[in-house]
Each structure stands twice: as C-alpha cells, then as structure tokens.
Amino acid sequence: MTPTEPPADESDGNDAADPKAAVVADGLTKRYGDTAVVEDLYLGIEAGTVYGLLGPNGAGKTTTIRMLTGLAPPTDGSARVAGVPVSDRETLVSQIGYLPESTPIRGQFTGREQLAHHGRLRGMESREIDGRTEALLERLALDSADDRVVTYSKGMRRKVGLIQAIMHEPSVVFLDEPTAGLDPRATRTVREVVTELADGGTTVCLSTHILPVVEAVADRVGICHEGELVAEGPSKELRRAPGRHRSNPRGRLPPPDERARREPVIAIGAGQRSTDSTLISGYPSSISIRVRTVQPS
Ligand SMILES: Nc1ncnc2c1ncn2[C@@H]1O[C@H](COP(=O)(O)OP(=O)(O)OP(=O)(O)O)[C@@H](O)[C@H]1O
C-alpha cells in the first residue's frame, strides 16, 4: 500500500468528487514489458496548491507526469486532471500546461514565433498571445525573444518551455525538472513564478531531484523511489538531519556506516511514530536520501 492509498472504508476511494481535487490518481501503474516503472500510485492534489514529486534519477517521476498529461497511457489504474480523465487527451490539453524534461524546440522559429505558434495551438487570440508573451518574457528576463531558439542556451530554452506551459493560463501545470540548467537567479525567478501561479489559483505539479526547490515552493511532497510513492506529506514537515550532506563529490561509495551519517534524512510527519525506513540510493547522482515513513502513533 502506498502512503496515500485511501483507507478501505472510505466511500469509493476516489477523490474525483472532491471539488478541491485538481489531480487524482487511482492505482496508476505503468509497465514496460515485465517491469513496473510506476506502480499502484494513489495521489490527490488540491486545487491551487503546489505538489512536488521528489526522487532520484529513474524513480518514475517523468513517467508519472507523462501519464497525468495523457501522453503515456497507464497500464493499469486511472487518473483525472481538472476533472478530465487522462484518457481524453483532446479535452485535457486545453486544461493543462506541460513543461517536459527536454524542452521542445522548433529550430526554425524565433522564441517569440515559437510562443505565438503554441498560443494559436491552444486557441488564444493574437492580442492575448502578444500580451501574455510580453509579460512572461519580461517576468522571466528572457531578452533574446527575436533570436532563433536553436541558438539558445539550455537555460533560455527552459524559460521558453516554461512560458509555453503557462501562457494559455491552464488550470493545472506540470513542470518536469523546471529549474534544470538554470542559474541561481533564474532558479529563484522560476520558484517565484510557481508560487505566483498557485496564489492565482493554478495547481502546479513539479518533479525534481533537488530538495531545496521542493522545500521552497511545494505545499506537499511525494517521494518516489523505484516507481513507488514511498512517502507523502506536507513539505513543511520535511526534516533533514542537521549536519548531514548531500553526496560524495568524488562519486565513490563511502563505507556503509559513514554513508549512513552522510545521507540526509527526510522524515515526513515530524513527531510521529516511525514505522519503517527506506534508503533511497542515488550514488553517485545528485540525490541520496533516507526516507523514514511515519504514521500517527
Ligand atoms: N519508454 C520506456 N521504455 C522502457 N523503460 C522506460 C521507458 N521510459 C522510462 N523507462 C524507465 O522507467 C524508469 C523511470 O523513468 P523516469 O524517466 O520516469 O524516471 P525519473 O524519475 O523521471 O528520472 P529522471 O530524474 O532521470 O528523469 C527508468 O528506469 C526508465 O529507464
């Protein structure tokens, strides 16, 4: 059972009837061949909040987002986003925005042209496209909008992708590693934009393997490990053991006792009884965390 699986005695275990639920996943599973890369995922994201999917490389974050955006059909289970079943991608696209892990680039276009093209695909009027584009280019400090996107740096492409994801003012936005390739200043701006979206009533679901990003913006956090949501709870209850650090810079695995001291501990549900503990190993990648799954005592 995943940490968020509804108790068996709840009416039908489906939050879709809850008007506050913008994203509901009900036993969502994705298998490739015999391998389950996302397994039995139960998730409910309240409208107007920011949800962070945190986990190391290969944990299943992108696959989860691709299922929730209707791009990867689930092998099992179901999900609704903004009240729309993810199987109905045609209806879903008007409700959602999506920043994929690799920013889609139309090499022959300038940044401005790419955004205008996307706006038209989303049914926006020219005046609306122009207004939103100018406002967001300024907000994200992207001043090369008339250069061809093929000449953009990774960070600039990320900004174009983010504008594309939000310019049509969707009710739910999915951001896959939104701060990847951004410098600290741009990272701060993106965090602010995410917070502003939620303040304006937009629901944001973002994936990252960077703990401070989640701590800064997310209302709730789900920790993915090997395709399962191993812990879930309010981000303000994330706890890191003092004095522990992130990773071994040389990428060598230290001895187990030293490893245990070095790895940050995340406990969700502070002050509650710990029931088990799972080591999420990411060596030598950028996240290596021990998760203590807790439940009320
Ligand atoms: N089309 C596919 N066919 C087979 N396996 C796949 C496919 N797509 C993803 N996987 C596998 O599913 C697992 C989860 O991948 P996913 O990209 O969802 O993880 P992630 O948490 O987003 O990782 P990252 O942070 O590196 O992007 C990985 O082991 C990956 O190799």
The ligand as a Tripos MOL2 file, in Angstrom:
@<TRIPOS>MOLECULE
LIG
   31    33     1     0     0
SMALL
NO_CHARGES

@<TRIPOS>ATOM
      1 N1          9.6950    4.0590  -22.9220 N.pl3     1 LIG1
      2 C1         10.3140    3.3520  -21.9730 C.ar      1 LIG1
      3 N2         10.6260    2.0580  -22.1300 N.ar      1 LIG1
      4 C2         11.2330    1.3480  -21.1580 C.ar      1 LIG1
      5 N3         11.5890    1.8560  -19.9560 N.ar      1 LIG1
      6 C3         11.3100    3.1550  -19.7410 C.ar      1 LIG1
      7 C4         10.6600    3.9680  -20.7210 C.ar      1 LIG1
      8 N4         10.5120    5.2090  -20.1920 N.ar      1 LIG1
      9 C5         11.0440    5.1670  -18.9590 C.ar      1 LIG1
     10 N5         11.5230    3.9470  -18.6810 N.ar      1 LIG1
     11 C6         12.1690    3.5240  -17.4440 C.3       1 LIG1
     12 O1         11.3320    3.8680  -16.3810 O.3       1 LIG1
     13 C7         12.0990    4.2170  -15.2400 C.3       1 LIG1
     14 C8         11.6010    5.5450  -14.7010 C.3       1 LIG1
     15 O2         11.9710    6.5530  -15.6470 O.3       1 LIG1
     16 P1         11.5190    8.0660  -15.4370 P.3       1 LIG1
     17 O3         12.0750    8.8470  -16.5900 O.co2     1 LIG1
     18 O4         10.0580    8.1110  -15.2080 O.co2     1 LIG1
     19 O5         12.2570    8.4430  -14.0830 O.3       1 LIG1
     20 P2         12.5570    9.8750  -13.4590 P.3       1 LIG1
     21 O6         12.2860    9.7680  -12.0020 O.co2     1 LIG1
     22 O7         11.8300   10.9390  -14.1970 O.co2     1 LIG1
     23 O8         14.1130   10.0030  -13.7130 O.3       1 LIG1
     24 P3         14.9830   11.3060  -14.1100 P.3       1 LIG1
     25 O9         15.0920   12.1500  -12.8860 O.co2     1 LIG1
     26 O10        16.2910   10.6990  -14.5040 O.co2     1 LIG1
     27 O11        14.2920   11.9850  -15.2450 O.co2     1 LIG1
     28 C9         13.5590    4.2300  -15.6640 C.3       1 LIG1
     29 O12        14.1570    3.0180  -15.2420 O.3       1 LIG1
     30 C10        13.4700    4.2750  -17.1710 C.3       1 LIG1
     31 O13        14.5640    3.6250  -17.7630 O.3       1 LIG1
@<TRIPOS>BOND
     1     1     2 1
     2     2     3 ar
     3     2     7 ar
     4     3     4 ar
     5     4     5 ar
     6     5     6 ar
     7     6     7 ar
     8     6    10 ar
     9     7     8 ar
    10     8     9 ar
    11     9    10 ar
    12    10    11 1
    13    11    12 1
    14    11    30 1
    15    12    13 1
    16    13    14 1
    17    13    28 1
    18    14    15 1
    19    15    16 1
    20    16    17 2
    21    16    18 1
    22    16    19 1
    23    19    20 1
    24    20    21 2
    25    20    22 1
    26    20    23 1
    27    23    24 1
    28    24    25 2
    29    24    26 1
    30    24    27 1
    31    28    29 1
    32    28    30 1
    33    30    31 1
@<TRIPOS>SUBSTRUCTURE
     1 LIG1         1 GROUP 0 **** ****
